[in-house]
């Protein structure tokens, strides 16, 4: 979506824009063919800032990005880059041949930069919000203030996509056609493992009318079966959500949707408004069934609130789904069992299980940084590898994940398997697990 929003902005500025969509590409060769076909003067590479998985930069993603930069530079293109990994490691992207790294949201800075370059001005130092090549280290231009009025942004340039290819892929794999939207930017909460490299702790939200108008257009031009709202938190307050439900009803643009939120926000009035707006499924960051682990994360939430939120959602006919995070210090075997028991007792409609992942720029990363080995990133987002010395080994946590999934999907409790895991726990314990220091 970040890429498509920028494409729409560039069109508004009078630029000719072509899109290379890597979703269905087989490799760098497909990008090289697109370069030869369109012969662009400028190439902009954007990581999708709305996708939480991009916070967990994989080595495959970075290698692909650097290869794209190299291919573009080999054909004489000016290259600009934006995204969480480029912000974390700008020197690598500049060394690969990028002329600029845009920090933060990126769209406005990149639109200004492209206008400058297309006008024949190669001095980008006047464009706020960039990192440029310098002698020995990147040079910063003045900071760009965050975009507060995000209703100013155009709708994504969906027409640049092969919509039918997405429809075939989605319906072939899942039986329904899903599409992405976003209503907001940022998250005001302070979970100490969550990176906020793009939007930070601020929270900016589009007006309910603006979002509903996009849904009207979406129904007419794309006609998805469902929408995935990619917001970190969809509908931070009940007033906004109630207004959104009203606009959806008035505009006759109701599309079943999936979203992410927090357990403390799922009140009766909030869930009632969500259900009226078309919420089909809500993903909640429950993380653990152990309150001491949740507190160690600085979640500002409770296990009791997770139970209440799940029951309220189910009572309104909305699927309640949980994100679970294993291995966060000081988690031990009793904490894992507490998570298992919470899942058994509340029976969420679906769970997604990961392990604690130290993201650069977070308090959690700073605490475990000394324990990070040579592997600093996963190869794929499904790797589930422990990058620091947690209580147990990667192999053990994968077994716990598989057992949690199996019980949740079948509804059959396997105490024998859990007893077997408990017997294995000692042998999988890390020799020097990170000890999270809890303040009194």
Phi and psi in degrees as a GROMACS rama.xvg file:
@    title "Ramachandran Plot"
@    xaxis  label "Phi"
@    yaxis  label "Psi"
@TYPE xy
-57.7697  -44.1116  UNK-2
-61.8653  -44.086  UNK-3
-72.0523  -32.3738  UNK-4
-66.0569  -43.693  UNK-5
-62.1265  -41.3376  UNK-6
-58.2912  -41.8479  UNK-7
-65.2903  -40.3246  UNK-8
-62.1127  -42.9016  UNK-9
-65.5008  -37.5319  UNK-10
-62.5325  -42.5261  UNK-11
-59.3886  -29.631  UNK-12
-83.7084  3.61869  UNK-13
89.3569  11.5444  UNK-14
-90.8994  147.745  UNK-15
-83.2358  128.12  UNK-16
-126.776  133.186  UNK-17
-120.992  152.999  UNK-18
-118.376  132.764  UNK-19
-103.703  113.72  UNK-20
-99.1278  109.72  UNK-21
-76.6826  -4.52507  UNK-22
-55.0216  -44.6588  UNK-23
-106.302  13.9671  UNK-24
-79.5526  149.844  UNK-25
-89.8082  -21.7085  UNK-26
172.85  -172.354  UNK-27
-61.2751  -24.9994  UNK-28
-60.5404  -35.5986  UNK-29
-66.2772  -36.9851  UNK-30
-67.1944  -40.3641  UNK-31
-62.9295  -37.0071  UNK-32
-63.8743  -39.4932  UNK-33
-65.7457  -38.5466  UNK-34
-60.4801  -43.6365  UNK-35
-69.159  -31.3659  UNK-36
-74.259  -46.0052  UNK-37
-93.012  -22.2045  UNK-38
48.5944  57.5046  UNK-39
-73.5377  153.715  UNK-40
-87.9063  -29.5056  UNK-41
-129.813  135.905  UNK-42
-121.565  128.252  UNK-43
-115.254  127.593  UNK-44
-113.171  119.269  UNK-45
-122.031  128.402  UNK-46
-75.0967  147.278  UNK-47
-73.8275  103.277  UNK-48
-67.9095  -11.5953  UNK-49
-90.9862  -9.71166  UNK-50
-95.7681  116.555  UNK-51
-63.1564  -22.9467  UNK-52
-67.1072  -24.7696  UNK-53
-70.2431  -15.9294  UNK-54
-65.7302  -30.4982  UNK-55
-93.4068  71.7231  UNK-56
-56.3895  126.532  UNK-57
-93.7794  154.305  UNK-58
-62.3882  -34.7462  UNK-59
-62.5705  -41.892  UNK-60
-63.3633  -45.9621  UNK-61
-64.4236  -44.1998  UNK-62
-60.9624  -39.4886  UNK-63
-64.537  -42.6537  UNK-64
-62.0598  -44.3851  UNK-65
-67.3925  -34.3985  UNK-66
-66.4908  -38.813  UNK-67
-62.3434  -43.427  UNK-68
-60.8151  -45.2641  UNK-69
-61.4068  -42.3845  UNK-70
-64.7952  -40.144  UNK-71
-67.6955  -43.1656  UNK-72
-65.3262  -34.5009  UNK-73
-62.9625  -21.2361  UNK-74
-102.326  12.3852  UNK-75
82.1914  14.5417  UNK-76
-81.216  146.015  UNK-77
-80.3065  138.259  UNK-78
-124.616  132.397  UNK-79
-124.07  147.974  UNK-80
-131.466  146.531  UNK-81
-145.172  139.863  UNK-82
154.726  165.448  UNK-83
-58.6691  -41.4147  UNK-84
-71.7733  -38.4025  UNK-85
-62.7422  -34.9121  UNK-86
-68.965  -35.292  UNK-87
-73.6539  -36.9411  UNK-88
-130.67  59.4035  UNK-89
-61.5024  -34.2412  UNK-90
-60.1224  -36.8259  UNK-91
-65.6506  -39.675  UNK-92
-73.5272  -37.9361  UNK-93
-68.9892  -38.7221  UNK-94
-65.2585  -29.8267  UNK-95
-73.4331  -14.1578  UNK-96
127.392  -2.25699  UNK-97
-67.4134  142.329  UNK-98
-89.553  -17.1147  UNK-99
-160.488  145.152  UNK-100
-115.177  120.806  UNK-101
-88.2376  131.016  UNK-102
-92.7646  159.399  UNK-103
66.1051  -141.686  UNK-104
-59.9173  -43.8926  UNK-105
91.7023  -34.8179  UNK-106
-59.4105  -49.2053  UNK-107
-66.9632  -42.6016  UNK-108
-62.636  -42.8431  UNK-109
-70.6593  -37.3701  UNK-110
-61.9362  -41.2014  UNK-111
-66.8321  -41.4186  UNK-112
-63.9588  -45.0309  UNK-113
-61.6444  -41.1108  UNK-114
-60.1604  -39.9098  UNK-115
-64.2635  -49.8278  UNK-116
-63.711  -42.5509  UNK-117
-67.6089  -22.2634  UNK-118
-84.1661  1.13038  UNK-119
90.729  5.81274  UNK-120
-95.8632  116.383  UNK-121
-94.8409  -0.888704  UNK-122
-92.3438  100.376  UNK-123
-89.743  5.63492  UNK-124
-66.2767  -17.5139  UNK-125
-84.1384  -8.52008  UNK-126
-88.8349  117.838  UNK-127
-70.6675  146.383  UNK-128
88.9381  25.5133  UNK-129
-120.915  157.375  UNK-130
-115.375  129.164  UNK-131
-119.522  156.892  UNK-132
-59.1527  139.715  UNK-133
-140.297  178.539  UNK-134
-76.0156  98.7238  UNK-135
91.011  -29.7265  UNK-136
-155.117  158.574  UNK-137
-61.337  148.951  UNK-138
-108.533  132.112  UNK-139
-90.6825  138.599  UNK-140
-87.4732  171.852  UNK-141
-54.4434  147.342  UNK-142
-64.2739  144.337  UNK-143
-100.424  126.967  UNK-144
-65.024  149.545  UNK-145
-65.245  152.688  UNK-146
-78.0394  115.773  UNK-147
-89.255  -40.1158  UNK-148
-97.0273  87.2235  UNK-149
-79.941  -3.48507  UNK-150
-65.5704  -16.5602  UNK-151
-69.7457  -22.0456  UNK-152
-74.9706  143.216  UNK-153
-75.4398  164.112  UNK-154
-66.5571  150.247  UNK-155
-56.9797  148.41  UNK-156
-80.8668  71.8899  UNK-157
-60.603  -27.9495  UNK-158
-65.4071  -15.7471  UNK-159
-76.5337  -12.7913  UNK-160
-91.2745  156.35  UNK-161
-86.6683  87.4392  UNK-162
-62.1507  -37.7041  UNK-163
-64.0119  -33.8246  UNK-164
-65.3229  -40.1907  UNK-165
-66.6949  -39.7117  UNK-166
-61.9161  -44.9123  UNK-167
-64.0616  -42.2819  UNK-168
-65.5521  -45.2378  UNK-169
-67.1384  -48.9404  UNK-170
-67.5579  -32.7465  UNK-171
-67.2424  -36.2679  UNK-172
-90.1988  -34.014  UNK-173
-127.198  -8.54961  UNK-174
81.8524  -3.89426  UNK-175
-137.389  156.833  UNK-176
-104.875  115.709  UNK-177
-109.059  150.068  UNK-178
-138.328  152.49  UNK-179
-100.17  141.902  UNK-180
-139.412  169.995  UNK-181
-145.997  137.979  UNK-182
-106.6  -14.1011  UNK-183
-148.642  172.502  UNK-184
-136.677  130.585  UNK-185
96.6025  174.864  UNK-186
-152.5  126.989  UNK-187
-83.0274  -4.61864  UNK-188
-83.9284  168.053  UNK-189
-120.859  30.0895  UNK-190
-52.4183  124.297  UNK-191
-78.998  -1.33652  UNK-192
-103.942  -5.30471  UNK-193
-93.3734  120.868  UNK-194
-80.9334  142.517  UNK-195
-128.838  58.7266  UNK-196
-71.1228  -20.1643  UNK-197
-104.092  -55.9794  UNK-198
-102.983  -14.5666  UNK-199
68.8896  -159.117  UNK-200
-89.2904  -1.99319  UNK-201
-72.5612  165.314  UNK-202
-137.566  111.68  UNK-203
-114.678  133.728  UNK-204
-128.676  141.94  UNK-205
-71.6265  156.149  UNK-206
-69.2859  149.196  UNK-207
-54.5482  -37.123  UNK-208
-64.2887  -41.76  UNK-209
-62.093  -43.52  UNK-210
-67.1617  -44.0085  UNK-211
-62.0372  -38.3375  UNK-212
-62.9618  -36.952  UNK-213
-66.4704  -37.141  UNK-214
-67.5843  -34.6812  UNK-215
-61.0258  -45.854  UNK-216
-64.7783  -39.5518  UNK-217
-62.045  -43.7649  UNK-218
-61.2124  -38.4221  UNK-219
-76.8128  -38.0055  UNK-220
-99.5374  -27.2517  UNK-221
-119.096  -38.7863  UNK-222
55.2551  56.8794  UNK-223
-74.9253  159.488  UNK-224
-78.7224  -26.9984  UNK-225
-154.893  163.004  UNK-226
-120.807  139.563  UNK-227
-105.782  113.001  UNK-228
-81.2786  117.402  UNK-229
-86.4786  9.08732  UNK-230
-58.4665  144.585  UNK-231
-57.5237  -43.1092  UNK-232
-136.269  118.119  UNK-233
-91.665  125.299  UNK-234
69.6671  73.3893  UNK-235
-68.4798  -29.604  UNK-236
-132.451  158.311  UNK-237
-67.8586  -35.3332  UNK-238
-60.7796  -45.6591  UNK-239
-62.4792  -46.0068  UNK-240
-64.5385  -38.3698  UNK-241
-64.2519  -42.269  UNK-242
-63.9493  -37.8516  UNK-243
-64.1731  -44.7679  UNK-244
-58.5338  -40.5506  UNK-245
-65.0025  -44.0219  UNK-246
-66.6397  -37.5596  UNK-247
-63.3194  -42.8007  UNK-248
-65.0313  -46.8718  UNK-249
-65.0037  -33.7473  UNK-250
-89.7691  -0.159281  UNK-251
50.8908  45.3715  UNK-252
-124.072  29.1307  UNK-253
-66.9739  124.351  UNK-254
-129.397  127.781  UNK-255
-53.525  137.435  UNK-256
-138.688  158.243  UNK-257
-113.976  146.53  UNK-258
-151.494  171.404  UNK-259
-117.113  144.757  UNK-260
-156.762  -163.318  UNK-261
-123.343  153.726  UNK-262
-63.7431  -34.5531  UNK-263
-72.9454  -13.3587  UNK-264
-91.9159  -11.0839  UNK-265
-85.0896  66.1824  UNK-266
-81.7736  169.533  UNK-267
-58.2266  -46.3882  UNK-268
-68.0777  -37.736  UNK-269
-64.6081  -48.8083  UNK-270
-67.0879  -35.5803  UNK-271
-59.7081  -44.7006  UNK-272
-65.9217  -41.392  UNK-273
-60.3735  -44.423  UNK-274
-62.5808  -41.0525  UNK-275
-66.9388  -31.374  UNK-276
-75.9207  -19.3985  UNK-277
119.992  10.9736  UNK-278
-60.0602  125.26  UNK-279
-104.052  -31.4617  UNK-280
-153.785  132.496  UNK-281
-122.544  125.918  UNK-282
-97.4442  126.831  UNK-283
-115.81  137.929  UNK-284
-81.7613  74.508  UNK-285
-71.3158  -41.9967  UNK-286
71.9517  -51.9629  UNK-287
-155.953  153.507  UNK-288
-89.3608  0.676321  UNK-289
-103.189  120.947  UNK-290
-63.6533  -32.6488  UNK-291
-68.0634  -32.2775  UNK-292
-71.6877  -43.5458  UNK-293
-59.5875  -41.6143  UNK-294
-66.1501  -37.6436  UNK-295
-62.7795  -26.8727  UNK-296
-80.5368  -6.81542  UNK-297
58.3382  41.0179  UNK-298
-70.915  -28.9689  UNK-299
65.6131  35.153  UNK-300
-142.466  173.994  UNK-301
-135.236  157.114  UNK-302
-63.6902  -36.7104  UNK-303
-61.1382  -40.9306  UNK-304
-64.8671  -32.459  UNK-305
-64.7895  -41.1563  UNK-306
-63.1821  -47.3427  UNK-307
-62.7382  -46.2192  UNK-308
-59.5945  -43.2027  UNK-309
-63.06  -42.6722  UNK-310
-68.5112  -39.4915  UNK-311
-64.7309  -44.2171  UNK-312
-60.411  -47.9112  UNK-313
-62.4182  -37.3328  UNK-314
-64.0072  -25.4494  UNK-315
-97.8737  10.0433  UNK-316
76.3535  21.1893  UNK-317
-106.833  131.88  UNK-318
-65.6124  130.154  UNK-319
-104.088  115.49  UNK-320
-121.174  147.018  UNK-321
-121.481  138.706  UNK-322
-90.1776  130.155  UNK-323
-119.354  136.6  UNK-324
-122.053  116.681  UNK-325
-94.0073  154.386  UNK-326
85.296  3.55184  UNK-327
-76.2705  126.616  UNK-328
-59.813  136.389  UNK-329
-102.65  35.0837  UNK-330
-53.5749  133.546  UNK-331
-132.124  -173.04  UNK-332
-59.0019  -45.307  UNK-333
-59.527  -33.1046  UNK-334
-68.5901  -39.1877  UNK-335
-62.2536  -42.1154  UNK-336
-65.0403  -35.1455  UNK-337
-63.9326  -37.8152  UNK-338
-66.1686  -44.7639  UNK-339
-57.3966  -46.09  UNK-340
-66.864  -37.3188  UNK-341
-63.3764  -41.822  UNK-342
-64.6584  -42.3382  UNK-343
-62.103  -42.8022  UNK-344
-76.0753  -36.6625  UNK-345
-98.7694  -16.7757  UNK-346
49.4275  62.3833  UNK-347
-58.9614  153.805  UNK-348
-67.4383  -26.5768  UNK-349
-160.762  151.711  UNK-350
-129.399  150.777  UNK-351
-123.099  121.722  UNK-352
-113.15  129.712  UNK-353
-132.702  179.427  UNK-354
-113.906  160.215  UNK-355
-58.3167  127.952  UNK-356
-123.297  114.624  UNK-357
-75.0741  109.785  UNK-358
-95.9401  131.879  UNK-359
-54.1711  140.263  UNK-360
90.971  -1.33774  UNK-361
-102.618  158.247  UNK-362
-62.6674  -36.6628  UNK-363
-62.5391  -44.6623  UNK-364
-59.3503  -43.1761  UNK-365
-61.7271  -36.3266  UNK-366
-68.9373  -38.0506  UNK-367
-103.645  3.47901  UNK-368
-55.7236  -38.4414  UNK-369
-64.8004  -19.8192  UNK-370
-96.8953  -4.76357  UNK-371
-71.5499  129.544  UNK-372
-86.1961  -155.691  UNK-373
-70.705  -29.2414  UNK-374
-83.4028  113.536  UNK-375
-107.112  -11.0389  UNK-376
-140.324  155.802  UNK-377
-74.5798  157.177  UNK-378
-78.0812  -43.0272  UNK-379
-128.786  158.79  UNK-380
-69.657  -12.6502  UNK-381
-98.588  12.5193  UNK-382
-69.3769  -34.7163  UNK-383
54.8746  47.8858  UNK-384
-101.823  136.194  UNK-385
-75.429  123.077  UNK-386
-96.5472  -6.82745  UNK-387
-133.855  177.137  UNK-388
-83.5476  84.5189  UNK-389
-76.2867  -175.35  UNK-390
-65.0772  -37.2248  UNK-391
-126.664  174.472  UNK-392
-81.7268  164.333  UNK-393
-56.5495  -44.6031  UNK-394
-59.1806  -40.5859  UNK-395
-66.3824  -45.8232  UNK-396
-64.4995  -33.2154  UNK-397
-65.2056  -37.1737  UNK-398
-66.7214  -40.2707  UNK-399
-63.0543  -46.0236  UNK-400
-56.2336  -49.0561  UNK-401
-61.7345  -37.905  UNK-402
-71.6192  -39.6115  UNK-403
-61.3208  -44.3798  UNK-404
-63.0212  -44.8424  UNK-405
-61.1945  -44.2617  UNK-406
-66.5463  -42.053  UNK-407
-67.3566  -36.1935  UNK-408
-77.3455  -33.3152  UNK-409
-98.7936  -23.4661  UNK-410
76.4277  9.77877  UNK-411
-104.879  120.478  UNK-412
-81.7542  130.915  UNK-413
-114.683  77.5065  UNK-414
-64.4743  -31.0067  UNK-415
-62.6329  -42.7636  UNK-416
-65.281  -39.4547  UNK-417
-65.6266  -37.9911  UNK-418
-63.1949  -36.9002  UNK-419
-66.0593  -39.9844  UNK-420
-65.0166  -39.6168  UNK-421
-61.4747  -37.8092  UNK-422
-67.2022  -30.6703  UNK-423
-81.0794  -20.6987  UNK-424
-54.3678  -42.7742  UNK-425
-60.0439  -40.4859  UNK-426
-74.1972  -20.4729  UNK-427
-98.1719  2.63831  UNK-428
-70.9563  136.414  UNK-429
-67.8889  145.623  UNK-430
-66.564  -32.7233  UNK-431
-137.892  70.9368  UNK-432
-64.7834  146.296  UNK-433
-63.7793  130.744  UNK-434
-102.102  112.751  UNK-435
-77.3357  122.155  UNK-436
-85.0896  112.886  UNK-437
-92.4295  131.264  UNK-438
-78.3241  149.111  UNK-439
